[in-house]
Amino acid sequence: MPEKTKSKKRSPARKENISKTETEITAPLCELKESIEQLEDRIDKTNSIRRVFWKGVLTGLGGAIGATIIFAILISIISWIINETQATWLQAIIEAFGIDIAVGK
């Protein structure tokens, strides 16, 4: 005996709820996909060879210039201390290291 299959008819309200749910799900997924694509673009720009090269050059220059300025300030302070206090122990250290020309003695 053949079985009768019941076809489920969806009411128009149910169809509307399903399509509304699909829209509610699809919209955030599209936004998420766009956000991921934007992040991938940023990562590609950040990791580009040209950008990494220039970042290295500028970091190296900044470090060299900064170290030079700090060393110059340190030598100036040491020179001032020697001239003002007549610290004989400091003069002996400077002469031992051979930096008496840089300090001005």
N, C-alpha and C positions, 0 to 999 in steps of 0.2 A: 504494500500500500504506500503510495508516494506521500511523503510528508509535505505539508504546506509550510512554506517559510513565510514568516511574517515580515513584511517590509516595514521598517520603522520610518514613519514619516515624521519629519521634524517640523515643529511648528515654526512659523515665521519669527516669532520672538526668540526661539532657541537659536535659529540661524543667525539672528542679529547679535545675540550674546557671544556666539562663537567667533564671528568676524570681529566683534569689538575686542574680544580677548586676544585674538591674533594681532590686531593693530596695537594693542597695549604692549604686547611682547615684542613685536617687530620694531617699533620706534626706538626703544632703548637699545636694542641690538644694533641698529644702524648707527646710533650715536656712539656706542662702544666701539664699533668698527672704525668710525672716523677718528676717534680719539687714539686708537691703536696706530692707525696710519700716520697721524700727526707725531706721535711719539717715535715711530720708526724713522720719520724724516729728521727729527731733532737728533736722534742717535747717530744717524748717518752723517749729519753736518758736524756733530761734535767729534766724531772719530775720523774725520777726513784727514788725509795725509798732510795737506797744506796747513790745516788748522793746527795739527799736532806739531808740525815743524815750527811754525811761527810762535806757538806757545813756548816751545823749548828755547828758541832764540831769545825771546823777551824775558823768560825766567832767568836764563843765564846772564843776560845783560843786567837785569835788575839785581841779581845776586852780586855780580862783580862791582857794580856801582855802589851798592849798599855797603859791601865789605870795605871798599876804598874809603867811603865817608866815615864809617865807624873807626877804621884804623887811623885816619887823619885826626879825628877828634881825640882818640886815645893818645896819640903822640903829642898833640897840643896840651892835653891835661898833664901828661908826664913832664913835658918841657916846662910848663908853668910851675909844677911842684918843685922841680929841680932848681929853677931860677929863684923862687920865693923862699924856699926853706933851706936851701943849701944842704940837702940830704946827701951825705957822703956815701952812705950805703947804696943809694939809688944810682949815684954817679958811677960807682964801681961796677954795678950790674950793667949799666949802659955801655961802659967802656969794654967790659968783658964780651958783650955780644956784638960789639962793633957798630952800634947804631948811634954813636955820638954825633955823627954828621947830620943825621935826620933830626935829632933833638936840638941841635944848635950849640953844642959844647965843644 
